[in-house]
Amino acid sequence: MNFKKNIAIVSFGTLLEWAEFTFFAYMADYLSSLFFFVDDPTFARLKIYGVFAASYIMRPVGAIIFGHIGDVQ
């Protein structure tokens, strides 16, 4: 594969990944009411943002643990 094609594929994958995080953030209010049944909607929203933060933190952890698998040729 050539260099430009590799850059295009990696850029598209990164775009999809960031789009997923953006959609999750936009849907936080709906998801908090759907998954966390509490009397205080602010507390439910904080819980869903905690899930968002955990998924955001797991990206580099996953790269550290599983990154060597993608580097094997």
N, C-alpha and C positions, 0 to 999 in steps of 0.2 A: 504494500500500500504506500501511496505517496504521502508526503508531509501534510499537504493541504487537506486531503481527505481525512486524515487522522484528526486534525484540528477541528474540522467540521463535525465529525462524529462525536468527539468529546464535548464540544460546545453545545450540541443538541442535547446530549445526555445531561449536562449541567443545567441547561434551560428547563428541561422537564423536571429535574429534581427541585429546583427553586420554585417552579410553578406549583408543585405539590405543597411545599411549605406555605406558599402564599394562599392557596385555596384553603388550607387548614386554618390559617389565621383569619381569613374572611368568614369562615363558617363557625368560628369559635362560639358565638352566642347560641346558634342552633345546636351545635354538638354538646354544649354544656347543659342545655335543658334536656337533651335526649339521653345522655349517659349518666348525669349526676343529678339525682332527685334530692335536692335540699331546699329548705325554705328560703334561703338567702341566695338570690341569683348571682350576686357578686362573688360569693364563696365558690359557687359552681364554676363561674368563669375563671377564677383563680386556679381551680383544679385543672381545667382544660388547658390553661396556659402552662401549667406545670407539666402536663403530658407533652405539650409542644416543646418546652424547654428540654425535657428528657430526650426527645427524638433528635433535637438539634445537637445536643451534647454527644449523642451516640454516634454521630457521623465520624468524627475523628477517632473515636475509640474503635469503631469497626474497621477503619482504615489501618490502624495500628495492628489490630489482631489479624485481619484477613487480607491486608494489602500485599503480603508476600505471595499469596496465591495468584493474584493477577499479574505479578511481575515475572513469574516463571515462564520461560519460553521453550 
